């Protein structure tokens, strides 16, 4: 149990997809303009990221690797991630049509998000077993989603902060993201 917790903490904090692995950075700045929308986006991405890493790990371990079709893994991973994303998008559209209209392109492009594909490729390239790979997928999804929500709250705080004129807007956001990335490396001793 402690091994799985260590994998989750490492994937969420030490090897954070956005700030350490630099995967899905665009969604950090695109989807964090409004706190409510970023919470919805983070929840959707958490579900897609976790399900896609799990499905792609099983696909790789039981189909691609035994048949020696590793060269097709990127194509298969994009297809399965897009299918999972589209299925969840249809469920959201049926139950929450306003959410789907508000998020539009962001939710649609989730299936091909570099964070999802990157986490899957990292997961399949590692020597983790399937349960450990699932723990990694959960930790990666958790770290990604929490960072999206935290950065949205931080952007709200930065709007009311007394920031010097040259640093206002994207400049202070990039500086803040850099400081957060450096602080996440402080968790390296925990794993």
Phi and psi in degrees as a GROMACS rama.xvg file:
@    title "Ramachandran Plot"
@    xaxis  label "Phi"
@    yaxis  label "Psi"
@TYPE xy
-66.4403  -32.3514  UNK-2
-64.5019  -42.7128  UNK-3
-66.7142  -39.7258  UNK-4
-64.0907  -39.0607  UNK-5
-63.607  -40.548  UNK-6
-64.9649  -42.3009  UNK-7
-63.8354  -46.371  UNK-8
-64.5367  -41.6044  UNK-9
-63.2863  -44.2952  UNK-10
-68.596  -36.5502  UNK-11
-78.2086  -40.1342  UNK-12
-108.835  -56.4905  UNK-13
-69.4154  -45.5027  UNK-14
-109.452  45.8061  UNK-15
-54.2682  133.14  UNK-16
-60.1078  -40.4593  UNK-17
-82.2908  -51.8585  UNK-18
-92.2446  -20.5587  UNK-19
-106.582  -47.1943  UNK-20
-83.3906  -14.22  UNK-21
58.1067  43.2563  UNK-22
-112.779  129.22  UNK-23
76.0426  26.5976  UNK-24
-64.3274  -34.1248  UNK-25
-61.1241  -36.0218  UNK-26
-69.8949  -23.0852  UNK-27
-64.3425  -38.3875  UNK-28
-93.7439  -27.3389  UNK-29
-78.013  -42.3848  UNK-30
-97.5673  8.9581  UNK-31
-111.934  27.6041  UNK-32
-75.9948  -34.5201  UNK-33
-127.263  135.494  UNK-34
-63.6918  -45.4565  UNK-35
-62.2605  -44.326  UNK-36
-66.7475  -36.4934  UNK-37
-69.6296  -32.9358  UNK-38
-65.0924  -44.0187  UNK-39
-63.819  -44.1564  UNK-40
-63.3896  -42.235  UNK-41
-65.2853  -40.7056  UNK-42
-64.1349  -45.0795  UNK-43
-61.5549  -44.8824  UNK-44
-67.6021  -34.4061  UNK-45
-59.3546  -48.0255  UNK-46
-64.7271  -47.6267  UNK-47
-65.633  -42.9494  UNK-48
-63.5749  -44.8176  UNK-49
-67.105  -46.6887  UNK-50
-65.9788  -38.6627  UNK-51
-68.7037  -41.721  UNK-52
-65.8566  -37.5484  UNK-53
-67.573  -48.5875  UNK-54
-64.8156  -41.9108  UNK-55
-69.8192  -32.6633  UNK-56
-64.9525  -45.4919  UNK-57
-64.7888  -42.8423  UNK-58
-59.1659  -43.1239  UNK-59
-69.3241  -48.0931  UNK-60
-66.1933  -37.7024  UNK-61
-104.924  -11.5243  UNK-62
-124.816  -57.6458  UNK-63
-70.102  -47.7247  UNK-64
-65.9918  -47.0727  UNK-65
-63.201  -32.9463  UNK-66
-89.6456  4.60525  UNK-67
55.0197  45.9871  UNK-68
-111.943  36.4526  UNK-69
-59.9366  -26.442  UNK-70
-64.934  -21.8405  UNK-71
-92.3376  5.26085  UNK-72
-63.7638  -40.429  UNK-73
-63.5286  -44.3608  UNK-74
-61.4618  -45.1065  UNK-75
-65.985  -39.6289  UNK-76
-66.7635  -41.0092  UNK-77
-63.6483  -44.6507  UNK-78
-63.2962  -47.2697  UNK-79
-68.2425  -37.6392  UNK-80
-65.4096  -40.3661  UNK-81
-66.8042  -37.7841  UNK-82
-64.7443  -45.0506  UNK-83
-61.8191  -44.5112  UNK-84
-62.4562  -44.4843  UNK-85
-65.4722  -39.8199  UNK-86
-61.3832  -47.3086  UNK-87
-66.5495  -34.9952  UNK-88
-64.2715  -39.5015  UNK-89
-65.44  -37.841  UNK-90
-65.0258  -41.0764  UNK-91
-66.7833  -42.0815  UNK-92
-62.7243  -36.0037  UNK-93
-71.322  -41.7317  UNK-94
-94.0064  -34.4019  UNK-95
-132.389  72.6625  UNK-96
-63.5018  -30.0318  UNK-97
-67.1441  -41.5004  UNK-98
-59.7906  -43.9448  UNK-99
-64.2689  -39.644  UNK-100
-68.9177  -36.3371  UNK-101
-69.0851  -40.6396  UNK-102
-84.4983  -28.3451  UNK-103
31.5852  -103.197  UNK-104
-64.4283  -35.9319  UNK-105
-60.6908  -45.6866  UNK-106
-70.6294  -35.2719  UNK-107
-64.2589  -38.5826  UNK-108
-84.8628  -0.350117  UNK-109
-60.8475  -37.5044  UNK-110
-59.2835  -30.4302  UNK-111
-103.755  14.6251  UNK-112
-60.8821  136.649  UNK-113
-64.0952  -27.0638  UNK-114
-66.6324  -41.3111  UNK-115
-68.1003  -47.1841  UNK-116
-67.8855  -39.1126  UNK-117
-64.6244  -43.7692  UNK-118
-62.3371  -38.8798  UNK-119
-66.7517  -42.8604  UNK-120
-67.7751  -40.4016  UNK-121
-62.8851  -42.1209  UNK-122
-65.4681  -44.2683  UNK-123
-74.8655  -25.8938  UNK-124
-80.3151  -13.4628  UNK-125
-84.4368  172.258  UNK-126
-98.7136  28.5853  UNK-127
-79.4192  147.545  UNK-128
-74.2016  175.263  UNK-129
-64.1747  -45.7983  UNK-130
-62.0701  -37.1761  UNK-131
-69.1543  -36.2195  UNK-132
-64.4547  -36.8576  UNK-133
-66.2899  -38.9773  UNK-134
-64.1295  -40.9081  UNK-135
-61.7613  -45.1139  UNK-136
-60.8434  -40.7288  UNK-137
-65.0159  -44.7991  UNK-138
-64.7814  -41.5541  UNK-139
-63.6705  -43.6194  UNK-140
-65.2296  -40.2394  UNK-141
-64.3176  -47.8314  UNK-142
-62.4585  -41.7602  UNK-143
-62.4143  -48.8036  UNK-144
-67.618  -43.1226  UNK-145
-63.9299  -36.5174  UNK-146
-67.3487  -39.3764  UNK-147
-61.1387  -45.5453  UNK-148
-68.1318  -44.7541  UNK-149
-64.1107  -38.8793  UNK-150
-70.2933  -33.4503  UNK-151
-64.6955  -43.5087  UNK-152
-64.6071  -37.8735  UNK-153
-66.2798  -38.7853  UNK-154
-64.7809  -36.4444  UNK-155
-63.261  -40.4984  UNK-156
-67.7805  -38.566  UNK-157
-67.148  -27.378  UNK-158
-64.0116  -33.3326  UNK-159
-98.5464  -1.37344  UNK-160
-80.0471  155.377  UNK-161
-87.1316  88.7553  UNK-162
-104.254  133.975  UNK-163
-56.0227  147.326  UNK-164
-52.9222  -43.8536  UNK-165
-65.8089  -21.2755  UNK-166
-98.5451  -1.12811  UNK-167
-69.7492  151.217  UNK-168
81.3546  -136.031  UNK-169
-62.1767  -28.2835  UNK-170
-62.1265  -49.6649  UNK-171
-68.7841  -29.9734  UNK-172
-67.4427  -42.5528  UNK-173
-67.5278  -39.506  UNK-174
-62.8532  -43.5968  UNK-175
-64.011  -42.4532  UNK-176
-61.5863  -38.6741  UNK-177
-64.4128  -41.6307  UNK-178
-65.8078  -39.6569  UNK-179
-64.9182  -40.8716  UNK-180
-60.9171  -42.4515  UNK-181
-65.9253  -38.9177  UNK-182
-68.469  -30.8643  UNK-183
-65.9889  -29.4308  UNK-184
-66.8705  -18.9487  UNK-185
-66.6101  -20.4945  UNK-186
-81.0838  -1.2213  UNK-187
-60.5057  -28.915  UNK-188
-73.6147  -15.1721  UNK-189
-76.84  -27.9566  UNK-190
